[in-house]
């Protein structure tokens, strides 16, 4: 059912159209002229049917006034004076359709149904777009975050390559999206490539595309991510995990602005803004020989450091409330907020997982609360919700760290022991060890290189 406003100075025509649409299940509001139409118009109106020729102001005048109000409500002009000039004028001012009198009820109902269907799709599209924009919003007002946002605003309008660095879970992808959305490229594609998730053998094809028959299994031509992102922005996430062989080719793309499509004799020109992100210190990766120095200098033109959540705790209440509102909406819950004790506990937590950990914490709290105020006990920050328990609950056995609970070790040493414990437990199978540890096989290989080749046994063929 839709709410439809009908404006016509002819009572018979007005009543006939109104009755026909009421029988079709719609809520109908009637007006005798433009003045009455403007009085009865509101945001709840889903469609307007207006006669063109009326005493005083015309239907076209009515349409212009509705558009001046900023409304995009579908507007159908009805007239017995169906001239081409009237139709052209109406369409120029964003009328939806033109209905010539006299018309049959079926024709009226068909026109109305078609207008409402398209209007519904537009509203849904606007809703989804607004929801997506809200989901990608950078929330907070701390000094460190304001400085980051100011740098984003300064850099976004340019085509300069940007390197985004920060710990896992800080929101590096949000920064990349903000750069894109604030740039002249915002109407073009934003393409994300997770470098850690791509097998080395597929890297070149995924980034640059290939022609049919260029290699075994290439049954059809395929565009690469760079070609898909043409005119827009490409985010190379976890760029530190890119193989050295691909780093040389990326350097050439940065220099030439052309991509070497596999199987093609000519290179394809692309206009793409390159944004890279990493949770590693790329300068240190260069020193270790795992990242090309010349590529690092090309990527490190503008560097944006995304601050960890523990350095901007003033943002925690706003972030928590924002996540709470989102999970309320997604699930139909009516959680009203956080108790003072819960907010205090959120502020005191160190958030090693940064904003992503906060998001998961709030989601858990909202699901367990559903109605009323979030209490401190449902946050799971009192030590009862340990990562090992979560892993065990998912059906995977926890990996023993080999660390005495009373022994104080560095995070790096803890990570090293966890990796070798997993390899030992799984008979040296790196693929399974990476899955157990929740990291990519490439990250595991890099870690083992850091430990100077102290691998934990033979590798399986499936690696």
Secondary structure, DSSP 8 states (H G I E B T S, - for coil): --EEEEE-S-HHHHHHHHHHHHHTT-EEEEESSHHHHHHH--TT--EEEEESS-SSS-HHHHHHHHHHTT---EEEEEES---HHHHHHHHHTT--EEEESS--HHHHHHHHHHHHHHHHHHHHHHHHHHHHHHHT------HHHHHHHHHHHHHHTS---EEEE--TTS-HHHHHHHHHHTSTTTTS-EEEEEGGGS-GGGHHHHHHEE-TTSSTT--S-EE-HHHHTTTSEEEEETGGGS-HHHHHHHHHHHHHSEE--BT-SS-EE---EEEEEESS-HHHHHHTTSS-HHHHHHHTTEEEE---GGG-GGGHHHHHHHHHHHHHHHHT-EEEEE-HHHHHHHHH---TTHHHHHHHHHHHHHHHH-EEEE-GGGG--SSSS-HHHHHHHTT---------TT----HHHHHHHHHHHHHHHTTT-HHHHHHHHTS-HHHHHHHHHHTTT---S---TT-
